[in-house]
Amino acid sequence: MGKYVVIDLEMCKVAKGQRKEYPMRNEIIQIGAVLMDEHLNVTKRFNCYVKPEYGWIDPFIERLTGIDQSKVQDAPRLLEALQTFFRWLPEEDIMAVSWSLSDKYQFAKELAAKGIVMERMTELLNSWVDCQKTFTEKVKGIKAYSLFEALNATDIPGEGRAHDGLSDAYNTALLFAKMEREETLVLNPYYEVAFREEDEAVLGFSLGELMECFN
């Protein structure tokens, strides 16, 4: 039985000339997801490349994600990819989880821009958990940390490469499970000190800027 689906999207850029028809800067090119049961164990994995309709994969995105044109050339468009995703997802109440809410907003805006309406997607969007926010609250931080920072800080050995949708979804799931199981999140001692120093530096800079406004 599934309880959570942890999702990670990878995207490509959309040229300005295409934005009259598709008014967004990014377009989904990969959906990675893992299913977690009520005990927070990963039970299933999902990976699907998506063929962009308006964007393109430039050298930067290719280096960052490892996704080149050959991987999306014969891939399904977004509607078909999501239909496959929801066939994979169990027919029960499931909460969506991701690192930050950027993937939630990308889904909502891209589906609206492409005129795609899916009842189950609406249900997911209404039950979304921001794992990044949870981590920041647990470490009593004042900035948004990257998934890479959070994994290192909690001594979780990440799987695969960063910015691969499936790997990031799986690693987010490991961190989410740890945070749900531990009332007080235990950090690597090095990062415990580093986080405090970073936050003090950010706070000091912000207060300094504020004070200048009154001089």
MIKOLBA-854795 format. One line per 4 residues: for each residue x, y, z of N, C-alpha, C, O, CB. Coordinates in Angstrom, 1 decimal. Glycine has a CB too. Layout:
% MIKOLBA-854795
X,Y,Z,X,Y,Z,X,Y,Z,X,Y,Z,X,Y,Z  ...
This chain:
% MIKOLBA-854795
0.8,-1.2,0.0,0.0,0.0,0.0,0.9,1.2,0.0,1.8,1.3,0.8,-1.0,0.0,1.2  0.6,2.2,-0.9,1.4,3.4,-0.9,0.8,4.5,-0.1,-0.4,4.5,0.2,1.5,3.9,-2.4  1.7,5.3,0.4,1.2,6.4,1.3,1.8,7.8,0.8,1.1,8.8,0.8,1.6,6.2,2.7  3.0,7.7,0.3,3.7,8.9,-0.2,4.2,8.7,-1.6,4.7,7.5,-1.9,4.7,9.5,0.7
4.2,9.6,-2.5,5.0,9.6,-3.7,5.9,10.8,-3.8,5.5,11.9,-3.7,4.0,9.5,-5.0  7.2,10.5,-3.8,8.2,11.5,-3.8,8.6,11.8,-5.3,8.9,10.8,-6.0,9.5,11.1,-3.0  8.5,13.0,-5.7,8.6,13.4,-7.1,9.7,14.4,-7.3,10.0,15.2,-6.5,7.3,14.0,-7.6  10.5,14.2,-8.4,11.5,15.2,-8.9,11.4,15.3,-10.4,11.4,14.4,-11.1,12.9,14.7,-8.4
11.3,16.6,-10.8,11.3,16.9,-12.2,12.6,17.5,-12.7,13.3,18.2,-11.9,10.1,17.9,-12.5  12.9,17.2,-13.9,14.0,17.9,-14.6,13.4,18.7,-15.8,12.5,18.2,-16.4,15.2,16.9,-15.1  14.0,19.8,-16.1,13.4,20.7,-17.1,14.4,21.3,-18.0,15.6,21.3,-17.7,12.7,21.8,-16.4  14.0,21.7,-19.2,14.8,22.4,-20.1,14.3,23.8,-20.3,13.2,24.2,-19.8,14.9,21.7,-21.5
15.1,24.6,-21.0,14.7,26.0,-21.2,13.8,26.2,-22.4,13.8,25.4,-23.4,15.9,26.9,-21.4  13.0,27.3,-22.4,12.1,27.6,-23.5,12.6,29.0,-24.1,12.7,29.9,-23.3,10.6,27.6,-23.1  12.8,29.1,-25.4,13.2,30.3,-26.0,12.2,31.4,-25.9,11.0,31.1,-25.9,13.6,30.1,-27.5  12.6,32.6,-25.8,11.6,33.8,-25.7,10.6,33.8,-26.9,9.5,34.1,-26.7,12.4,35.1,-25.6
11.1,33.4,-28.0,10.2,33.4,-29.2,9.1,32.4,-29.1,8.1,32.5,-29.9,11.0,33.1,-30.4  9.2,31.4,-28.2,8.1,30.4,-28.1,7.1,30.8,-27.0,6.1,30.1,-26.8,8.8,29.1,-27.8  7.4,31.9,-26.3,6.6,32.1,-25.1,5.2,32.8,-25.3,4.4,32.9,-24.4,7.4,33.0,-24.1  5.0,33.2,-26.6,3.6,33.7,-26.9,2.7,32.5,-26.9,1.5,32.6,-26.5,3.6,34.4,-28.3
3.1,31.4,-27.4,2.3,30.2,-27.4,2.4,29.4,-26.1,1.4,28.8,-25.7,2.8,29.3,-28.6  3.6,29.4,-25.5,3.8,28.7,-24.2,4.4,29.6,-23.3,5.7,29.8,-23.4,4.6,27.4,-24.4  3.7,30.3,-22.4,4.2,31.4,-21.6,5.0,31.0,-20.4,4.7,31.5,-19.3,3.1,32.3,-21.2  6.0,30.1,-20.6,6.8,29.7,-19.4,8.3,29.6,-19.9,8.6,29.4,-21.0,6.3,28.4,-18.9
9.2,29.7,-18.9,10.6,29.7,-19.2,11.1,28.2,-19.3,12.2,28.0,-19.9,11.4,30.4,-18.1  10.4,27.3,-18.6,10.9,25.9,-18.5,9.9,24.9,-19.0,8.7,25.2,-19.0,11.4,25.6,-17.1  10.3,23.7,-19.4,9.4,22.7,-19.8,10.0,21.3,-19.3,11.2,21.1,-19.3,9.3,22.6,-21.3  9.1,20.5,-18.8,9.5,19.2,-18.1,10.1,18.3,-19.2,9.5,18.1,-20.3,8.3,18.6,-17.5
11.2,17.7,-18.8,11.8,16.6,-19.7,12.0,15.3,-19.0,12.4,14.3,-19.6,13.2,17.2,-20.3  11.8,15.3,-17.7,11.9,14.0,-16.9,11.0,14.0,-15.7,11.0,15.0,-15.0,13.4,13.7,-16.6  10.3,12.9,-15.5,9.6,12.7,-14.2,10.2,11.5,-13.5,10.1,10.4,-14.0,8.1,12.5,-14.5  10.8,11.8,-12.3,11.3,10.7,-11.5,10.4,10.6,-10.3,10.0,11.7,-9.7,12.8,10.9,-11.1
10.1,9.4,-9.8,9.3,9.3,-8.6,9.6,8.0,-7.9,9.9,7.0,-8.5,7.8,9.4,-9.0  9.4,8.0,-6.6,9.4,6.7,-5.8,8.2,6.7,-4.9,7.7,7.7,-4.4,10.7,6.6,-5.0  7.6,5.5,-4.7,6.5,5.3,-3.9,7.0,4.8,-2.5,7.8,3.9,-2.4,5.5,4.3,-4.5  6.4,5.3,-1.4,6.7,4.9,-0.1,5.5,4.4,0.6,4.4,4.9,0.5,7.3,6.1,0.7
5.6,3.3,1.4,4.5,2.8,2.1,4.3,3.5,3.4,5.0,4.4,3.7,4.7,1.2,2.3  3.3,3.0,4.2,3.0,3.6,5.5,4.2,3.6,6.5,4.2,4.3,7.5,1.8,3.0,6.1  5.2,2.7,6.2,6.3,2.6,7.1,7.5,3.4,6.6,8.6,3.3,7.1,6.7,1.1,7.3  7.3,4.2,5.5,8.3,5.1,4.9,9.4,4.3,4.2,10.5,4.8,4.1,8.9,5.9,6.0
9.1,3.1,3.8,10.0,2.3,3.0,9.7,2.5,1.5,8.5,2.6,1.1,9.9,0.8,3.3  10.7,2.6,0.7,10.5,2.8,-0.8,10.1,1.4,-1.3,10.8,0.4,-1.1,11.8,3.3,-1.5  9.0,1.4,-2.1,8.5,0.1,-2.6,8.5,0.1,-4.1,8.6,-1.0,-4.7,7.1,-0.1,-2.1  8.4,1.2,-4.8,8.4,1.2,-6.3,9.1,2.5,-6.8,9.2,3.5,-6.1,6.9,1.2,-6.8
9.6,2.4,-8.0,10.3,3.5,-8.6,9.7,3.7,-10.0,9.3,2.8,-10.7,11.8,3.3,-8.7  9.7,5.0,-10.4,9.2,5.4,-11.7,10.1,6.4,-12.4,10.6,7.3,-11.7,7.8,6.0,-11.6  10.4,6.2,-13.6,11.2,7.1,-14.4,10.7,7.2,-15.8,10.5,6.2,-16.5,12.7,6.7,-14.4  10.5,8.5,-16.3,10.0,8.7,-17.6,10.6,10.0,-18.2,10.4,11.0,-17.6,8.4,8.7,-17.6
11.2,9.9,-19.3,11.6,11.1,-20.0,10.4,11.6,-20.8,9.5,10.9,-21.2,12.8,10.8,-21.0  10.4,12.9,-21.0,9.3,13.6,-21.6,9.8,14.5,-22.8,10.8,15.2,-22.7,8.6,14.5,-20.6  9.2,14.3,-23.9,9.6,15.1,-25.1,9.0,16.5,-25.0,7.8,16.7,-25.0,9.1,14.4,-26.4  9.9,17.5,-25.0,9.4,18.9,-24.9,8.8,19.3,-26.2,9.2,18.9,-27.3,10.6,19.8,-24.6
7.7,20.2,-26.1,7.0,20.7,-27.3,7.5,22.0,-27.7,7.4,22.4,-28.8,5.6,20.7,-27.0  8.1,22.8,-26.7,8.6,24.1,-27.0,10.0,24.4,-26.6,10.7,25.3,-27.2,7.7,25.1,-26.3  10.5,23.7,-25.7,11.9,23.9,-25.2,12.9,23.1,-26.0,12.6,22.4,-26.9,12.0,23.5,-23.7  14.2,23.3,-25.5,15.3,22.5,-26.1,16.3,22.2,-25.1,16.4,22.9,-24.0,15.9,23.3,-27.3
17.1,21.2,-25.3,18.1,20.8,-24.3,19.4,21.4,-24.8,20.1,21.0,-25.7,18.2,19.2,-24.2  19.9,22.5,-24.1,21.1,23.1,-24.4,22.3,22.4,-23.7,22.0,21.6,-22.8,21.1,24.6,-24.0  23.5,22.8,-24.0,24.7,22.1,-23.4,24.7,22.2,-21.9,25.1,21.2,-21.2,25.9,22.7,-24.0  24.2,23.3,-21.3,24.2,23.4,-19.9,23.3,22.4,-19.2,23.7,21.7,-18.3,23.8,24.8,-19.5
22.1,22.3,-19.8,21.1,21.3,-19.2,21.6,19.9,-19.4,21.4,19.0,-18.5,19.7,21.5,-19.9  22.2,19.6,-20.5,22.7,18.3,-20.8,23.8,17.9,-19.8,23.8,16.8,-19.3,23.3,18.2,-22.2  24.7,18.9,-19.5,25.8,18.6,-18.5,25.1,18.4,-17.1,25.6,17.6,-16.3,26.8,19.7,-18.5  24.2,19.3,-16.8,23.6,19.3,-15.5,22.8,18.0,-15.2,22.9,17.4,-14.1,22.7,20.5,-15.3
22.0,17.6,-16.1,21.1,16.5,-15.9,21.5,15.1,-16.5,21.0,14.1,-16.1,19.7,16.8,-16.5  22.4,15.2,-17.4,22.8,14.0,-18.1,21.8,13.6,-19.2,21.9,12.5,-19.8,23.0,12.8,-17.2  20.8,14.4,-19.5,19.8,14.2,-20.5,20.2,14.9,-21.8,20.3,16.1,-21.8,18.4,14.6,-20.0  20.3,14.1,-22.8,20.6,14.7,-24.1,19.3,14.5,-25.0,18.4,13.9,-24.6,21.8,14.1,-24.8
19.4,15.1,-26.2,18.3,15.0,-27.1,17.8,13.6,-27.5,16.7,13.4,-27.7,18.6,15.8,-28.4  18.8,12.7,-27.5,18.5,11.3,-27.9,17.5,10.7,-26.9,16.7,9.8,-27.2,19.7,10.5,-28.0  17.6,11.1,-25.6,16.8,10.5,-24.6,15.3,11.0,-24.6,14.4,10.3,-24.1,17.4,10.8,-23.2  15.1,12.1,-25.2,13.7,12.6,-25.3,13.1,12.6,-26.7,11.9,12.8,-26.8,13.7,14.1,-24.8
13.9,12.3,-27.7,13.5,12.4,-29.1,12.2,11.5,-29.3,11.3,11.9,-29.9,14.6,11.9,-30.0  12.2,10.3,-28.8,11.1,9.4,-29.0,10.3,9.2,-27.7,9.5,8.2,-27.6,11.6,8.0,-29.4  10.5,10.1,-26.7,9.8,10.0,-25.5,8.4,10.5,-25.6,8.1,11.2,-26.6,10.5,10.8,-24.3  7.5,10.1,-24.7,6.1,10.6,-24.8,6.0,12.1,-24.5,6.9,12.6,-23.7,5.2,9.8,-23.9
5.0,12.8,-25.0,4.7,14.2,-24.6,4.1,14.1,-23.1,3.9,13.1,-22.6,3.7,14.9,-25.5  4.0,15.3,-22.5,3.6,15.4,-21.1,2.3,14.6,-20.8,2.3,13.9,-19.8,3.5,16.8,-20.7  1.3,14.8,-21.6,0.0,14.2,-21.3,0.2,12.7,-21.2,-0.3,12.0,-20.3,-1.0,14.5,-22.3  0.8,12.1,-22.2,1.0,10.6,-22.2,1.9,10.2,-21.1,1.6,9.1,-20.5,1.6,10.2,-23.5
2.9,10.9,-20.8,3.8,10.6,-19.7,3.0,10.6,-18.3,3.3,9.7,-17.5,5.0,11.6,-19.6  2.2,11.5,-18.1,1.4,11.6,-16.9,0.4,10.5,-16.8,0.1,10.0,-15.8,0.7,13.0,-16.8  -0.2,10.1,-18.0,-1.1,9.0,-18.0,-0.4,7.7,-17.6,-1.0,6.9,-16.8,-1.8,8.8,-19.4  0.8,7.5,-18.0,1.6,6.4,-17.6,1.9,6.5,-16.1,1.9,5.4,-15.4,2.9,6.3,-18.4
2.3,7.6,-15.6,2.6,7.9,-14.2,1.4,7.5,-13.3,1.6,6.8,-12.3,3.0,9.3,-14.0  0.2,7.9,-13.7,-1.0,7.7,-12.9,-1.4,6.2,-13.0,-2.1,5.7,-12.1,-2.1,8.6,-13.2  -1.1,5.5,-14.0,-1.3,4.1,-14.1,-0.4,3.4,-13.1,-0.8,2.3,-12.5,-1.2,3.5,-15.5  0.8,3.9,-13.0,1.8,3.3,-12.1,1.4,3.6,-10.6,1.7,2.7,-9.7,3.2,3.9,-12.4
0.8,4.7,-10.3,0.5,5.1,-9.0,-0.7,4.4,-8.5,-1.7,4.3,-9.2,0.2,6.7,-8.9  -0.7,3.8,-7.3,-1.8,3.1,-6.8,-3.1,3.9,-6.7,-3.0,5.1,-6.5,-1.5,2.5,-5.4  -4.2,3.3,-6.8,-5.5,4.0,-6.7,-5.9,4.1,-5.2,-6.8,3.3,-4.7,-6.6,3.2,-7.4  -5.3,5.0,-4.5,-5.6,5.3,-3.1,-5.2,6.7,-2.8,-4.5,7.3,-3.6,-4.9,4.3,-2.2
-5.5,7.2,-1.6,-5.1,8.5,-1.2,-3.6,8.5,-0.9,-3.1,7.8,-0.1,-5.8,8.9,0.1  -2.9,9.4,-1.7,-1.4,9.5,-1.6,-1.0,10.9,-1.5,-1.6,11.8,-2.2,-0.7,8.8,-2.8  -0.1,11.2,-0.6,0.5,12.6,-0.5,1.7,12.7,-1.4,2.6,11.8,-1.4,0.8,12.9,1.0  1.9,13.8,-2.1,3.1,14.1,-2.9,4.1,14.8,-2.0,3.8,15.6,-1.2,2.7,14.9,-4.1
5.4,14.5,-2.3,6.5,15.0,-1.5,7.5,15.5,-2.6,7.8,14.7,-3.5,7.1,14.0,-0.5  8.2,16.6,-2.4,9.3,17.0,-3.2,10.2,17.9,-2.4,9.8,18.4,-1.4,8.8,17.7,-4.5  11.4,18.1,-3.0,12.4,19.0,-2.4,12.0,20.4,-2.9,12.3,20.7,-4.0,13.9,18.6,-2.7  11.4,21.2,-2.0,10.9,22.6,-2.4,9.5,22.4,-3.1,9.1,21.3,-3.5,11.9,23.4,-3.2
8.9,23.5,-3.4,7.6,23.5,-4.1,7.7,23.8,-5.6,6.7,24.0,-6.2,6.6,24.4,-3.4  8.9,23.9,-6.1,9.1,24.3,-7.5,8.5,23.3,-8.4,8.0,23.7,-9.5,10.6,24.5,-7.8  8.6,22.0,-8.1,8.0,21.0,-9.0,6.5,21.1,-9.0,5.9,20.9,-10.0,8.5,19.6,-8.6  5.9,21.3,-7.8,4.5,21.5,-7.7,4.0,22.6,-8.6,3.1,22.5,-9.4,4.1,21.7,-6.2
4.7,23.8,-8.5,4.3,24.9,-9.3,4.5,24.7,-10.8,3.7,25.1,-11.6,5.1,26.1,-8.8  5.6,23.9,-11.1,5.9,23.6,-12.5,4.7,22.8,-13.1,4.2,23.1,-14.2,7.2,22.9,-12.7  4.4,21.8,-12.4,3.2,20.9,-12.8,2.0,21.8,-13.0,1.4,21.7,-14.1,3.0,19.8,-11.8  1.6,22.6,-12.0,0.4,23.3,-12.1,0.4,24.3,-13.3,-0.6,24.4,-14.0,0.2,24.1,-10.8
1.5,25.0,-13.5,1.6,26.0,-14.5,1.7,25.4,-15.9,1.1,25.9,-16.8,2.7,27.0,-14.3  2.5,24.3,-16.0,2.7,23.7,-17.3,1.4,23.0,-17.8,1.1,23.1,-19.0,3.8,22.7,-17.3  0.7,22.4,-16.9,-0.5,21.7,-17.3,-1.6,22.8,-17.7,-2.3,22.6,-18.7,-1.1,20.9,-16.1  -1.6,23.9,-17.0,-2.5,24.9,-17.4,-2.2,25.5,-18.7,-3.0,25.8,-19.6,-2.5,26.1,-16.3
-0.9,25.7,-19.0,-0.4,26.3,-20.2,-0.7,25.4,-21.4,-0.9,25.9,-22.5,1.1,26.6,-20.2  -0.7,24.1,-21.2,-1.0,23.1,-22.2,-2.4,22.6,-22.3,-2.7,21.7,-23.1,0.0,21.9,-22.1  -3.2,23.2,-21.4,-4.6,22.8,-21.4,-4.9,21.4,-20.9,-5.9,20.7,-21.4,-5.2,23.0,-22.7  -4.0,20.9,-20.1,-4.2,19.5,-19.6,-4.9,19.5,-18.2,-4.5,20.2,-17.3,-2.8,18.8,-19.4
-6.0,18.8,-18.1,-6.8,18.7,-16.9,-6.8,17.2,-16.5,-7.3,16.4,-17.2,-8.2,19.3,-17.1  -6.3,16.9,-15.3,-6.3,15.6,-14.7,-6.7,15.6,-13.3,-6.1,16.3,-12.5,-4.9,14.9,-14.9  -7.8,14.9,-12.9,-8.3,14.9,-11.6,-7.3,14.5,-10.5,-7.2,15.1,-9.5,-9.6,14.1,-11.5  -6.6,13.4,-10.8,-5.6,12.9,-9.9,-4.5,13.9,-9.6,-3.9,13.9,-8.5,-5.1,11.6,-10.3
-4.1,14.6,-10.7,-3.1,15.6,-10.5,-3.6,16.7,-9.6,-2.8,17.2,-8.7,-2.6,16.2,-11.8  -4.8,17.1,-9.7,-5.4,18.1,-8.8,-5.3,17.6,-7.4,-5.1,18.4,-6.5,-6.8,18.4,-9.2  -5.6,16.3,-7.2,-5.6,15.8,-5.8,-4.2,15.8,-5.3,-4.0,16.1,-4.1,-6.1,14.3,-5.9  -3.2,15.5,-6.1,-1.8,15.6,-5.6,-1.4,17.0,-5.3,-0.7,17.2,-4.3,-0.8,15.0,-6.7
-1.7,17.9,-6.1,-1.4,19.3,-5.9,-2.0,19.9,-4.6,-1.4,20.8,-4.0,-1.8,20.2,-7.1  -3.1,19.3,-4.2,-3.7,19.7,-3.0,-3.2,19.0,-1.7,-3.6,19.3,-0.6,-5.2,19.5,-3.1  -2.3,18.1,-1.9,-1.7,17.4,-0.7,-0.2,17.3,-0.8,0.4,16.2,-0.5,-2.3,15.9,-0.7  0.4,18.4,-1.1,1.9,18.4,-1.4,2.7,18.8,-0.2,2.3,19.7,0.6,2.2,19.4,-2.5
3.7,18.0,0.1,4.6,18.3,1.2,5.9,18.9,0.7,6.6,18.3,-0.2,4.9,17.0,2.0  6.3,20.0,1.3,7.6,20.6,1.0,8.7,20.1,1.9,8.8,20.5,3.1,7.5,22.2,1.1  9.5,19.2,1.4,10.5,18.5,2.2,11.6,19.5,2.6,12.2,19.5,3.7,11.1,17.3,1.5  11.9,20.5,1.7,13.0,21.5,2.0,12.5,22.3,3.2,13.4,22.6,4.1,13.2,22.3,0.8
11.3,22.8,3.2,10.8,23.6,4.3,10.9,22.8,5.6,11.2,23.4,6.7,9.3,24.0,4.0  10.5,21.5,5.6,10.6,20.7,6.8,12.0,20.6,7.3,12.2,20.7,8.5,10.0,19.3,6.5  13.0,20.4,6.4,14.4,20.3,6.8,14.8,21.7,7.5,15.4,21.7,8.5,15.3,20.0,5.6  14.5,22.8,6.8,14.9,24.1,7.4,14.3,24.3,8.8,15.0,24.8,9.6,14.4,25.2,6.4
13.1,23.9,9.0,12.5,24.1,10.3,13.1,23.2,11.3,13.3,23.6,12.5,11.0,23.7,10.2  13.5,22.0,10.9,14.1,21.0,11.9,15.5,21.5,12.3,15.9,21.2,13.4,14.1,19.6,11.3  16.2,22.1,11.4,17.6,22.5,11.7,17.6,24.0,12.2,18.6,24.6,12.5,18.5,22.4,10.5  16.4,24.6,12.3,16.2,25.9,12.8,17.0,26.9,12.0,17.6,27.8,12.5,16.6,26.1,14.3
17.0,26.7,10.6,17.7,27.5,9.7,16.9,28.7,9.3,15.7,28.8,9.5,18.2,26.7,8.5  17.5,29.6,8.6,16.8,30.8,8.1,17.1,31.0,6.6,16.7,32.0,6.0,17.3,32.1,8.8  17.6,29.9,5.9,17.7,30.0,4.5,17.3,28.6,3.9,17.1,27.7,4.7,19.2,30.3,4.0  17.1,28.6,2.6,16.7,27.4,1.9,17.9,26.6,1.6,18.8,27.1,0.8,15.8,27.6,0.7
18.1,25.3,2.1,19.2,24.5,1.8,19.0,23.6,0.6,17.8,23.3,0.3,19.6,23.6,3.0  20.0,23.3,-0.1,19.9,22.4,-1.3,19.8,21.0,-0.8,20.1,20.6,0.4,21.1,22.5,-2.2  19.3,20.1,-1.6,19.2,18.7,-1.3,20.5,18.1,-1.0,20.7,17.3,-0.1,18.5,17.9,-2.4  21.5,18.5,-1.8,22.9,18.0,-1.6,23.4,18.4,-0.2,24.0,17.6,0.5,23.8,18.6,-2.7
23.2,19.6,0.2,23.6,20.0,1.6,22.9,19.2,2.7,23.5,18.8,3.6,23.3,21.5,1.8  21.6,19.0,2.5,20.8,18.3,3.5,21.2,16.8,3.6,21.3,16.3,4.7,19.3,18.4,3.1  21.5,16.2,2.5,22.0,14.8,2.5,23.3,14.7,3.2,23.5,13.8,4.1,22.1,14.2,1.1  24.2,15.6,2.9,25.5,15.6,3.6,25.4,15.9,5.1,26.1,15.3,5.9,26.5,16.6,2.9
24.5,16.8,5.4,24.4,17.2,6.8,23.8,16.1,7.7,24.1,16.0,8.8,23.5,18.4,6.9  23.0,15.2,7.0,22.4,14.1,7.8,23.1,12.8,7.6,22.6,11.7,8.0,20.9,14.0,7.4  24.2,12.8,6.9,25.0,11.6,6.7,24.3,10.5,5.9,24.4,9.3,6.2,25.5,11.0,8.0  23.5,11.0,4.9,22.8,10.1,4.0,23.6,9.9,2.8,23.7,10.9,2.0,21.3,10.5,3.8
24.1,8.7,2.5,24.8,8.5,1.2,23.9,8.5,0.0,23.1,7.6,-0.2,25.7,7.2,1.2  23.9,9.6,-0.8,23.0,9.7,-1.9,23.3,8.6,-3.0,24.4,8.1,-3.1,23.1,11.0,-2.5  22.2,8.3,-3.7,22.3,7.3,-4.8,22.3,8.0,-6.1,21.6,9.0,-6.3,21.2,6.3,-4.7  23.1,7.5,-7.1,23.1,8.1,-8.4,23.7,9.5,-8.5,24.5,9.9,-7.6,21.7,8.2,-8.9
23.3,10.2,-9.5,23.9,11.6,-9.7,22.9,12.6,-9.4,21.7,12.4,-9.5,24.4,11.7,-11.2  23.4,13.8,-9.0,22.5,14.9,-8.7,21.8,15.4,-10.0,22.4,15.3,-11.1,23.2,16.1,-8.0  20.6,15.9,-9.9,19.9,16.4,-11.1,19.5,15.3,-12.1,19.2,15.6,-13.2,20.7,17.4,-11.8  19.4,14.1,-11.6,18.7,13.0,-12.3,17.4,12.8,-11.5,17.4,12.7,-10.3,19.5,11.6,-12.3
16.3,12.9,-12.2,15.0,12.9,-11.6,14.7,11.7,-10.7,14.3,11.9,-9.5,13.9,12.9,-12.6  15.1,10.5,-11.1,14.8,9.4,-10.3,15.8,9.3,-9.1,15.3,9.0,-7.9,15.0,8.1,-11.1  17.1,9.7,-9.3,18.0,9.7,-8.2,17.6,10.7,-7.1,17.7,10.4,-5.9,19.4,9.9,-8.7  17.3,11.9,-7.6,16.9,13.0,-6.6,15.6,12.6,-5.9,15.5,12.9,-4.7,16.7,14.3,-7.4
14.7,12.0,-6.6,13.4,11.5,-5.9,13.7,10.5,-4.8,13.2,10.6,-3.7,12.4,11.0,-6.9  14.6,9.5,-5.1,14.9,8.5,-4.2,15.7,9.1,-3.0,15.4,8.7,-1.8,15.8,7.4,-4.8  16.6,10.0,-3.2,17.4,10.6,-2.1,16.5,11.5,-1.3,16.7,11.5,0.0,18.6,11.4,-2.7  15.6,12.2,-1.9,14.6,13.0,-1.1,13.8,12.1,-0.2,13.5,12.5,0.9,13.7,13.8,-2.1
13.4,10.9,-0.7,12.6,10.0,0.0,13.4,9.5,1.3,12.8,9.4,2.4,12.2,8.8,-0.8  14.7,9.2,1.1,15.5,8.8,2.3,15.5,9.9,3.3,15.4,9.6,4.5,16.9,8.5,1.8  15.7,11.1,2.9,15.8,12.2,3.9,14.4,12.5,4.5,14.3,12.7,5.7,16.3,13.5,3.2  13.4,12.4,3.7,12.0,12.6,4.2,11.7,11.5,5.3,11.2,11.8,6.3,11.0,12.5,3.1
12.1,10.3,5.0,11.8,9.2,6.0,12.6,9.5,7.3,12.1,9.3,8.4,12.3,7.8,5.4  13.8,9.9,7.2,14.7,10.2,8.4,14.0,11.3,9.2,14.0,11.2,10.4,16.1,10.6,8.0  13.5,12.3,8.5,12.9,13.5,9.3,11.6,13.1,9.9,11.3,13.6,11.0,12.7,14.6,8.3  10.8,12.2,9.3,9.6,11.7,9.8,9.8,10.8,11.1,9.0,10.8,12.0,8.8,11.0,8.8
10.9,10.1,11.0,11.2,9.1,12.1,11.9,9.7,13.3,11.7,9.3,14.4,12.0,8.0,11.6  12.6,10.8,13.1,13.4,11.4,14.1,12.8,12.8,14.6,12.7,13.7,13.8,14.9,11.7,13.7  12.3,12.8,15.8,11.7,14.1,16.3,12.7,15.2,16.3,12.4,16.3,15.9,11.1,13.9,17.7  13.9,14.9,16.7,15.0,15.8,16.7,16.0,15.3,15.6,16.6,14.3,15.8,15.7,16.0,18.1
16.2,16.0,14.5,17.1,15.6,13.5,18.5,15.7,13.9,19.0,16.8,14.2,16.8,16.4,12.2  19.2,14.6,13.8,20.6,14.6,14.2,21.5,14.9,13.0,21.4,14.3,11.9,21.0,13.2,14.8  22.3,16.0,13.1,23.2,16.4,12.0,24.6,16.0,12.2,25.1,15.7,13.4,23.1,17.9,11.8  25.3,15.8,11.2,26.8,15.6,11.2,27.4,16.8,12.0,27.0,18.0,11.7,27.4,15.5,9.8
28.2,16.6,13.0,28.8,17.7,13.8,29.4,18.8,13.0,29.2,20.0,13.4,29.8,17.2,14.8  30.0,18.5,11.9,30.7,19.5,11.1,29.6,20.4,10.5,29.7,21.7,10.5,31.5,18.9,9.9  28.5,19.9,10.0,27.5,20.7,9.4,26.6,21.4,10.4,26.1,22.5,10.2,26.5,19.8,8.5  26.5,20.8,11.6,25.8,21.5,12.7,26.5,22.9,13.0,25.8,23.9,13.1,25.9,20.7,14.0
27.8,22.9,13.0,28.6,24.1,13.2,28.5,25.0,12.0,28.2,26.2,12.1,30.0,23.9,13.5  28.6,24.4,10.8,28.6,25.2,9.6,27.3,25.9,9.4,27.2,27.0,8.9,28.9,24.3,8.4  26.2,25.2,9.6,24.8,25.8,9.5,24.7,27.0,10.4,24.1,28.0,10.0,23.8,24.7,9.8  25.1,26.8,11.6,24.9,28.0,12.6,25.7,29.2,12.1,25.3,30.3,12.1,25.4,27.5,14.0
27.0,28.9,11.6,27.8,30.0,11.1,27.2,30.7,9.9,27.2,31.9,9.7,29.2,29.6,10.8  26.7,29.9,9.0,26.1,30.4,7.7,24.8,31.2,8.1,24.7,32.3,7.5,25.6,29.3,6.8  24.0,30.8,9.0,22.8,31.5,9.3,23.1,32.8,10.0,22.4,33.8,9.8,21.9,30.6,10.2  24.1,32.8,10.9,24.5,34.0,11.5,25.0,35.0,10.5,24.8,36.2,10.6,25.6,33.8,12.6
25.8,34.5,9.5,26.3,35.4,8.5,25.2,36.0,7.6,25.2,37.2,7.3,27.3,34.7,7.6  24.2,35.2,7.3,23.1,35.7,6.5,22.3,36.7,7.3,21.9,37.7,6.8,22.2,34.5,6.1  22.0,36.4,8.6,21.2,37.3,9.4,22.0,38.6,9.6,21.4,39.7,9.6,21.0,36.6,10.8  23.3,38.5,9.9,24.1,39.7,10.1,24.1,40.6,8.8,23.9,41.9,9.0,25.5,39.4,10.4
24.2,40.0,7.7,24.2,40.8,6.4,22.8,41.5,6.2,22.8,42.6,5.8,24.5,39.9,5.2  21.8,40.7,6.5,20.4,41.3,6.3,20.2,42.5,7.2,19.6,43.5,6.8,19.4,40.2,6.5  20.6,42.3,8.5,20.4,43.4,9.5,21.2,44.6,9.1,20.8,45.7,9.3,20.7,42.9,10.9  22.4,44.3,8.6,23.3,45.5,8.2,22.6,46.3,7.1,22.7,47.5,7.1,24.6,45.0,7.8
22.1,45.6,6.1,21.4,46.2,5.0,20.2,47.0,5.5,20.0,48.1,5.1,21.0,45.2,3.9  19.5,46.4,6.5,18.3,47.1,7.0,18.7,48.4,7.7,18.0,49.4,7.5,17.6,46.2,8.0  19.8,48.4,8.5,20.2,49.5,9.2,20.6,50.7,8.3,20.4,51.8,8.6,21.3,49.2,10.1  21.2,50.3,7.1,21.6,51.3,6.2,20.5,52.1,5.6,20.6,53.2,5.3,22.4,50.7,5.0
19.3,51.5,5.6,18.1,52.1,5.1,17.7,53.3,6.0,17.0,54.2,5.5,17.0,51.1,5.0  18.1,53.3,7.3,17.7,54.3,8.2,18.8,55.4,8.4,18.6,56.3,9.2,17.4,53.7,9.5  19.9,55.3,7.6,21.0,56.2,7.7,20.9,57.3,6.6,21.7,58.2,6.6,22.4,55.6,7.7
